[in-house]
């Protein structure tokens, strides 16, 4: 897969949709299926879910830092072949134009979502279920991976009762201990051994990168 830099295309989308952006950066994906993959992160602004342990609370408030689509796409390095759209909650904004623009440039796109909103697009959909709002069955059925943050044993119970019945049996399921905590880590390891789930650590935090 070879990313393209089609300047004529960028001119075509001048004046198109803009997006509320919290930050962008080039790093290595630290979690889930694509862990270890160099990736450009587009962290969108806005999230109404309000997880108490959220490590990105600066994304919650809407109405800040708008960026035009063409400028957003133009700012992505040529070598960033994998682009992660995250948040916040990406599907609180209409990201179809952004997805289409990234595809046209030959990028592989991953979208990280809470599973509380219907999803769209041909991208890799990472659903990290949040139980503070009703889950979308459509999002669960569309998921390419499930990445369950575990705070307590209740999260594993709800994963099994409220999430997995709607997920394709071949979709990989990751358990991720909240903040890499030792107590949650033990819960995850025990459940992985018992049920065959996979363990996901926040490796970017362990090695001290963003």
SULCOR-V701277 format. One record per helix or strand. SS is the DSSP state (2 for helix, 1 for strand). FROM is the first residue (numbers start at 0). LEN is the number of residues. Records with the same first field share a line. If there is no record, write none. Layout:
# SULCOR-V701277
SS: FROM-LEN + FROM-LEN
This chain:
# SULCOR-V701277
2: 6-6 + 56-3 + 68-6 + 89-3 + 95-9 + 136-6 + 152-14 + 177-3 + 181-14 + 202-4
1: 17-11 + 37-7 + 65-3 + 81-5 + 107-6 + 123-4 + 144-6 + 171-6 + 197-2
